[in-house]
């Protein structure tokens, strides 16, 4: 005589049973504290199991250098503006007083305008590249060139513009202390900067375009 089984009496199923997951699949919903034998969500092992290999210091530094050089495009009009402002400034006599009729007010005004435009251009590039673009897609220009992607350490998705802004702000503030935020990843087990830890982000390697 066959016996019926009560489903409520069946042992709980291991969400990781049935073999190893396929390479870099979407992360399952798991206990945030983990259990024995499972990678802790947000850890380097967890990220590499579900999303991709975690990037090292060298490639991340190279991506940052590329982004910095891109931002420095704004230096060009700034330098031109400074030169124009200096050349348009009035001459001074041996006593240090301005000599009438030796200044060019229009040239000085244009030079000052170029300086302001250069500063705004640098800020605009930084905001577009490191906040909106990287927050939405996970890749700034530098990260895309180096085959890197910024993701949430638990979901594998881009962190969004707001979190990206917070990450940049915190990183900039902490880096006032001998770049402590960025250098932190050199000895961190999960290869995260301090700013990464605060916003729960990490950087992985992805195929280059």
C-alpha positions as CSV (number, residue, x, y, z in Angstrom):
1,X,0.0,0.0,0.0
2,X,1.6,3.3,-1.1
3,X,2.1,6.0,1.5
4,X,1.4,9.7,0.8
5,X,4.0,12.2,1.8
6,X,3.2,15.5,3.5
7,X,5.1,18.2,1.6
8,X,5.5,20.2,4.9
9,X,7.6,17.3,6.3
10,X,10.1,17.4,3.5
11,X,13.5,18.8,4.5
12,X,14.3,22.3,3.4
13,X,16.0,22.5,0.1
14,X,19.5,24.0,-0.3
15,X,19.2,26.9,-2.8
16,X,22.7,25.9,-4.1
17,X,21.9,22.2,-4.5
18,X,21.9,20.5,-7.8
19,X,25.5,21.4,-8.9
20,X,27.5,24.5,-9.3
21,X,25.7,27.5,-10.8
22,X,26.4,28.5,-14.3
23,X,29.1,31.2,-14.8
24,X,28.1,34.6,-13.6
25,X,24.4,34.0,-13.3
26,X,22.1,36.4,-11.5
27,X,22.5,36.3,-7.7
28,X,19.9,34.3,-5.8
29,X,18.0,35.7,-2.9
30,X,20.0,34.3,0.1
31,X,20.4,34.9,3.8
32,X,22.6,38.0,4.0
33,X,24.6,36.4,6.8
34,X,25.3,33.3,4.7
35,X,25.6,29.7,5.9
36,X,28.4,27.2,6.1
37,X,29.8,26.4,2.6
38,X,28.2,29.5,0.9
39,X,30.0,32.6,-0.2
40,X,29.0,35.6,1.9
41,X,26.9,38.0,-0.2
42,X,29.1,41.0,-1.2
43,X,32.3,39.2,-0.6
44,X,34.9,38.7,-3.4
45,X,34.1,35.0,-3.7
46,X,30.4,35.8,-4.0
47,X,30.9,38.5,-6.7
48,X,33.3,36.3,-8.7
49,X,30.9,33.3,-8.5
50,X,27.9,35.2,-9.8
51,X,29.1,38.3,-11.7
52,X,32.7,38.1,-12.9
53,X,36.3,38.4,-11.7
54,X,37.0,41.3,-9.4
55,X,39.3,43.9,-10.9
56,X,42.7,44.6,-9.4
57,X,44.5,47.8,-8.5
58,X,46.4,48.3,-11.7
59,X,43.5,48.2,-14.1
60,X,41.4,50.4,-11.9
61,X,44.2,52.9,-11.5
62,X,44.6,53.0,-15.3
63,X,40.9,53.6,-15.8
64,X,41.0,56.4,-13.3
65,X,44.0,58.0,-15.1
66,X,42.0,57.9,-18.4
67,X,39.0,59.5,-16.7
68,X,41.3,62.2,-15.2
69,X,42.9,63.0,-18.6
70,X,39.4,63.3,-20.1
71,X,38.4,65.8,-17.4
72,X,41.6,67.8,-18.1
73,X,40.2,68.8,-21.5
74,X,38.8,71.7,-19.6
75,X,42.3,72.9,-18.8
76,X,42.9,73.9,-22.4
77,X,40.4,76.9,-22.4
78,X,41.6,77.7,-18.9
79,X,45.2,78.1,-19.9
80,X,44.3,80.2,-23.0
81,X,42.1,82.3,-20.8
82,X,44.9,82.9,-18.2
83,X,47.3,83.9,-20.9
84,X,44.9,86.3,-22.5
85,X,44.1,87.8,-19.1
86,X,47.7,88.3,-18.3
87,X,48.5,89.8,-21.7
88,X,45.6,92.2,-21.4
89,X,46.5,93.4,-17.9
90,X,47.9,96.9,-17.6
91,X,51.7,97.4,-17.3
92,X,53.1,98.7,-14.1
93,X,55.8,101.3,-13.4
94,X,58.8,100.9,-11.1
95,X,56.6,101.8,-8.2
96,X,54.1,99.1,-8.9
97,X,51.3,101.4,-10.1
98,X,49.3,100.6,-13.2
99,X,50.2,102.6,-16.3
100,X,47.1,104.2,-17.9
101,X,46.3,103.2,-21.4
102,X,48.3,99.9,-21.3
103,X,45.5,97.5,-20.5
104,X,43.0,95.8,-22.8
105,X,39.8,95.4,-20.9
106,X,38.1,93.3,-23.6
107,X,40.9,90.9,-23.8
108,X,41.0,90.5,-20.0
109,X,37.2,89.9,-19.9
110,X,37.4,87.3,-22.6
111,X,40.3,85.6,-20.8
112,X,38.3,85.5,-17.6
113,X,35.3,84.0,-19.4
114,X,37.5,81.3,-20.9
115,X,38.8,80.4,-17.4
116,X,35.3,80.1,-16.1
117,X,34.2,78.0,-19.1
118,X,37.2,75.7,-18.6
119,X,36.3,75.1,-15.0
120,X,32.6,74.4,-15.9
121,X,33.7,72.1,-18.7
122,X,35.9,70.1,-16.2
123,X,33.0,69.8,-13.8
124,X,30.6,68.9,-16.5
125,X,32.8,66.1,-17.9
126,X,33.3,64.7,-14.4
127,X,29.6,64.7,-13.6
128,X,28.6,63.2,-17.0
129,X,31.4,60.6,-17.0
130,X,31.8,59.5,-13.4
131,X,28.2,60.0,-12.0
132,X,25.6,59.7,-14.7
133,X,27.3,57.5,-17.2
134,X,29.0,55.2,-14.7
135,X,26.0,55.2,-12.4
136,X,23.7,54.2,-15.2
137,X,25.9,51.7,-17.2
138,X,28.6,50.8,-14.7
139,X,31.2,52.1,-17.0
140,X,33.0,55.5,-17.3
141,X,35.1,56.1,-20.4
142,X,38.1,54.9,-18.5
143,X,36.4,51.7,-17.2
144,X,35.0,50.9,-20.6
145,X,38.5,51.3,-22.2
146,X,40.0,49.0,-19.5
147,X,37.2,46.4,-19.6
148,X,35.8,47.2,-16.1
149,X,32.3,47.7,-14.7
150,X,31.1,49.2,-11.4
151,X,28.3,47.1,-9.9
152,X,26.4,46.6,-6.6
153,X,28.2,43.9,-4.7
154,X,25.0,41.9,-4.0
155,X,22.8,42.4,-7.1
156,X,25.4,42.8,-9.8
157,X,23.5,45.8,-11.3
158,X,24.9,49.3,-11.9
159,X,24.6,51.4,-8.7
160,X,22.7,54.4,-10.2
161,X,23.6,58.1,-10.4
162,X,22.8,59.0,-6.7
163,X,25.0,56.2,-5.3
164,X,27.7,57.0,-7.8
165,X,27.6,60.6,-6.7
166,X,27.9,59.6,-3.1
167,X,30.7,57.2,-4.0
168,X,32.7,60.0,-5.7
169,X,32.0,62.5,-2.9
170,X,33.1,60.1,-0.2
171,X,36.1,58.9,-2.1
172,X,37.2,62.5,-2.7
173,X,36.8,63.4,1.0
174,X,38.6,60.3,2.3
175,X,41.3,60.7,-0.3
176,X,42.4,63.9,1.3
177,X,44.2,61.7,3.7
178,X,47.0,60.4,1.3
179,X,44.5,58.7,-1.0
180,X,43.5,56.3,1.8
181,X,40.1,55.4,0.2
182,X,41.7,54.3,-3.1
183,X,44.7,52.6,-1.6
184,X,42.5,50.7,0.7
185,X,41.9,48.1,-1.9
186,X,45.6,47.1,-1.9
187,X,45.1,45.2,1.4
188,X,41.3,44.7,1.4
189,X,40.2,41.0,1.1
190,X,37.4,42.0,-1.3
191,X,39.5,44.5,-3.3
192,X,37.2,47.4,-2.4
193,X,38.1,51.0,-1.8
194,X,36.6,52.6,1.4
195,X,34.0,54.4,-0.8
196,X,33.1,51.1,-2.4
197,X,32.5,49.6,1.1
198,X,30.2,52.5,2.1
199,X,27.9,52.3,-1.0
200,X,28.3,48.5,-1.3
201,X,29.9,48.6,-4.8
202,X,32.7,46.7,-6.4
203,X,34.4,46.6,-9.8
204,X,34.6,43.6,-12.0
205,X,36.3,42.7,-15.3
206,X,34.1,42.5,-18.4
207,X,35.0,42.0,-22.1
208,X,36.5,45.1,-23.8
209,X,34.5,46.7,-26.6
